[in-house]
Amino acid sequence: MNLDGKLHIAPIVPEPKNVLDVATGTGVWAVEFAQENPGCAVVGTDLSPIQPSYAPPNVSFEIMDAEDEWTFTVKFDLVHLRAIVSCFKDTKAVFKSALESLAPGTGYMFVRDPLMPFKFFTPPPEGTALAEWNSCLVEASQKVGMPWNRSTNYAQWMREVGFVDVVEKREAAGLSPWMKGKRNKETSLLLQENICNGIEGMSMALFTRVLGWSKERLLEFLERVKNDLRNVDLHVFSEGLMVYGRRPYPDEEPCGPSS
Ligand SMILES: C[S@@+](CC[C@H](N)C(=O)[O-])C[C@H]1O[C@@H](n2cnc3c(N)ncnc32)[C@H](O)[C@@H]1O
C-alpha cells in the first residue's frame, strides 16, 4: 500500500520518545523512523539477527520471539508491525502484548499487511499458474495454522483485546501496469518487482514441506507464476490493509469511532 512516503498514518504524539518495530526483519523501517525522529529511541525486534550492525545511535535491535512474554521497561508511543501475515501462531495474543506495552491513552499500534491471496479483476483463463499458486498458498498456510488470509480479522481482534479508535483502510494495487493512471502503473511495477524477487522465499517452505512438492517442480512452476504476474491481460491486483488503534486511558470507556 502506498503511504506517499510516510512511515505510518497513526495519529501519535508529535514528538514520540519510544517506538517499537516488531518483526523488524532487516530493520529498514526502524532505521528510517529513527532518522526522521532523532529524539526517539527506536527498538526493532525479530527472531533472526539479520539487522545491520551500523544504524543510527537511537536504534537498537533485540532478538525476541514476539509470542513470548514482553518485558520492556518503557511504554511505547507507537508499536509498528509490517508484513507479519505469515509470522505468528496467535496474532491476536501478539496484539494484546502490544496493547499492554503502549502508553495508556496516547500509544498507538499500526499494522500494515497484504490481504492474501492475490485477486483477479476478471476471471483468469483455465490453468493460470498464478490462480493455482493462490489456492496452494491458502491451503498450505491453513494446514500449518497460520492462514495467509487472516489479516481481514485484524481490526476485530484489535477491538477484542481492548484497542479503541480502531481505523482500517484498504487499497488495491495492480501487479502489472493494467490499471489506468501514472501512479497506479508506477506502483504496480514496484510491487511486481518486489513480489517476483520474494516469491521463492514466500513459497519454498509451504510448497515443499507442507504440500510435498519437489524443489525442482516448484522452481519451474514459479517461473510460470512470474510470467502471469507480468501479464497485463490477467488483471491481477493485490489488496493491502492498514489498521491502527489506540490504547485507552485506564478509566476510558471503549467508545472510539468504529468500536
Ligand atoms: C516478511 S518479514 C517482514 C520484515 C519487516 N517487518 C519489513 O516489513 O520489512 C517477517 C519477519 O518476521 C520475523 N518473525 C517471524 N516470526 C516472528 C516471531 N514469532 N517473533 C518475531 N519476529 C518474527 C521474521 O524473522 C522476518 O524477519
The ligand as a Tripos MOL2 file, in Angstrom:
@<TRIPOS>MOLECULE
LIG
   27    29     1     0     0
SMALL
NO_CHARGES

@<TRIPOS>ATOM
      1 C1          8.2260  -10.6250    5.8810 C.3       1 LIG1
      2 S1          9.4090  -10.1890    7.1010 S.3       1 LIG1
      3 C2          8.9300   -8.5070    7.4310 C.3       1 LIG1
      4 C3         10.0600   -7.6740    7.9380 C.3       1 LIG1
      5 C4          9.7530   -6.2080    8.2230 C.3       1 LIG1
      6 N1          8.6470   -6.0460    9.1380 N.3       1 LIG1
      7 C5          9.5150   -5.4240    6.9500 C.2       1 LIG1
      8 O1          8.3920   -5.0050    6.6780 O.co2     1 LIG1
      9 O2         10.4890   -5.2260    6.1950 O.co2     1 LIG1
     10 C6          8.8220  -11.0440    8.5320 C.3       1 LIG1
     11 C7          9.7950  -11.0230    9.6850 C.3       1 LIG1
     12 O3          9.1220  -11.5510   10.8140 O.3       1 LIG1
     13 C8         10.0580  -12.2480   11.6110 C.3       1 LIG1
     14 N2          9.3130  -13.1270   12.5240 N.ar      1 LIG1
     15 C9          8.5970  -14.2260   12.1950 C.ar      1 LIG1
     16 N3          8.0500  -14.7630   13.2960 N.ar      1 LIG1
     17 C10         8.4120  -13.9860   14.3590 C.ar      1 LIG1
     18 C11         8.1760  -14.0320   15.7530 C.ar      1 LIG1
     19 N4          7.4360  -15.0040   16.2940 N.pl3     1 LIG1
     20 N5          8.7250  -13.0700   16.5350 N.ar      1 LIG1
     21 C12         9.4820  -12.0900   16.0000 C.ar      1 LIG1
     22 N6          9.7520  -11.9950   14.6710 N.ar      1 LIG1
     23 C13         9.2310  -12.9290   13.8490 C.ar      1 LIG1
     24 C14        10.9070  -12.9610   10.5670 C.3       1 LIG1
     25 O4         12.1600  -13.3480   11.1120 O.3       1 LIG1
     26 C15        11.0180  -11.8860    9.4780 C.3       1 LIG1
     27 O5         12.1780  -11.0890    9.6630 O.3       1 LIG1
@<TRIPOS>BOND
     1     1     2 1
     2     2     3 1
     3     2    10 1
     4     3     4 1
     5     4     5 1
     6     5     6 1
     7     5     7 1
     8     7     8 2
     9     7     9 1
    10    10    11 1
    11    11    12 1
    12    11    26 1
    13    12    13 1
    14    13    14 1
    15    13    24 1
    16    14    15 ar
    17    14    23 ar
    18    15    16 ar
    19    16    17 ar
    20    17    18 ar
    21    17    23 ar
    22    18    19 1
    23    18    20 ar
    24    20    21 ar
    25    21    22 ar
    26    22    23 ar
    27    24    25 1
    28    24    26 1
    29    26    27 1
@<TRIPOS>SUBSTRUCTURE
     1 LIG1         1 GROUP 0 **** ****
